[in-house]
Amino acid sequence: MKAPRPGIGDNGGPPLDDPAPQTPPPAYAPRPYDAACGRCLHWKPPTAREESDYRAWQGGYGRRVKEPSGYCNHIRHRPGGPVASGGTMGRSFCYNFERKPDPEPERGRGFVTIWQGDKIAWQGREGEEPAEFRQGELDL
């Protein structure tokens, strides 16, 4: 016995009253509050000259200049979308944000005062002492 032939408009799929299992949409983690290109690992900032020209214009000096833009080659405009590249502002954001590592805190850079008798011979940051004051520590 042969199976019944599908009717007009039927593509031979499963019956409509027996729905196929649906996969849930992927859950995307929300972007962090401070997710901006200026804080992203992939972003290359604009030149210092462009930034200083823009700050000068905002302060009322010089000619009008556009807001400086950096460059990123990991831009993702929608979750799971394709990766693109292009110029972006530091305040822009995308779905491919990776936070830059926090800078290491400077250690051992306290303020030093070197006295000779009752007069101050030198003041400054630790590690920046003149060589004549470091020679005594090294016993050279």
N, C-alpha and C positions, 0 to 999 in steps of 0.2 A: 504494500500500500504506500502511495506517495504522500509526502507532506503537502498540506494545502498551499497553494500559490498565494504570495502576498498580493494585497489589493493595491489600487492606485494610491500613490503617496506614501506607501509603506516601504521603508528601506531595509526591512528584514532585521531590525534591532530588537531588543528585549521588549516584552509587552509593557504598555504604559502603566498598568495598574501594579506592576512589580518594580518600584523605583530602584535604580542602581545606587549602590552606596556612595554617599557624597563625602569627599575629603574636606575637612575643615580648612578654611583659609589660613595661610601661615600667619602666625602671631609675630608682629614686629614690635620690637622694644621701642618705646617712645624715645625721641631724641632728648639728650640732656638739656637742661635749661640754658646752659651757656654754650651750646653747640653752634659755633660760628667758625668761618674759615680762618679767621685770625688766630684761633686756638687749636687748629687742626694740624696733625702731623704731616699731612700731604701738601699743605699750602706753602707756596713760595712767596714771601712778601714783596711789595714793590720796592723800588730803590729809595734810599734815604732822601734823595733830591726831590722826588715826586711828593713824598710825605711832607717835607719841609715847605715846599711851594704851596701845597694845599692848606697847611696850617697858617701860613702867612696870609693867604687869601681870606681864610675864615676870620682872621684877626683884623682885616680891613686894609691889608697892604698888598701891593702888586696887582697883577692882572688875574682875571678869573681863570681857574684851572679845574679840571674834572677831578672827582674823587679818585685817589690812586687805587689801582687794582693790581692784585697779585696774580699768580698763576697756579692752577691745580690740574693735574691730569687724572684725578680719581673722582670726578663729580658724578653723583648719582641723584637724579632729580626725583625719582619715585622709588619706593621700596622694591627691591628685587629687579629694578630696571637696568638698562645698559649703563656702562661707565663711559663718561665723556671727558673731554678736557677743554679748558678755556680760561679766560680771565675772570676773576671773581673779586669782589670787595671783601675787606676783612670782616664785615658784618653779615655777609651772605652765609647760607648754610645748605647742607645737602644730607642725604641719607647714608653717606659713607664717612661720617665723622669719626675720627680717632683722635683722642685727646693727646696733646703734646705731653711728654713727661715733665713733671714739676722740676724746677731747677734745684740743684743741690744747695743746701744752705752753706754759706761760707763759715768755716770754723778757723779759730786761731787768728782772727784778724781784728783783735782788740786794739784800742788806742793805747799807745805807749809814750811815756815821758822818760827821757834819759837825763839824769842830773849829773853834773860834775861840780862837786863842792856844793855851793848854795845857789848855783845858776842852772837854768835849763839848757842842756846842750842840744837836744833834739826832741821833737814831738811828731808823732805820725802813727800810721797803722803798723801793726806787727808784721814783720817780713819785708818792710820797705826801709829798714834802718840803713844808714850809710855803712859802707864796708868797714870803716875803722872801729865801729862799735860792735860788729859781729866777729872781728878777729879775736877778741878776748875770749869769746865763748868757745871758739874752735881750738884754742891753745896752739895756734900756729906760730 
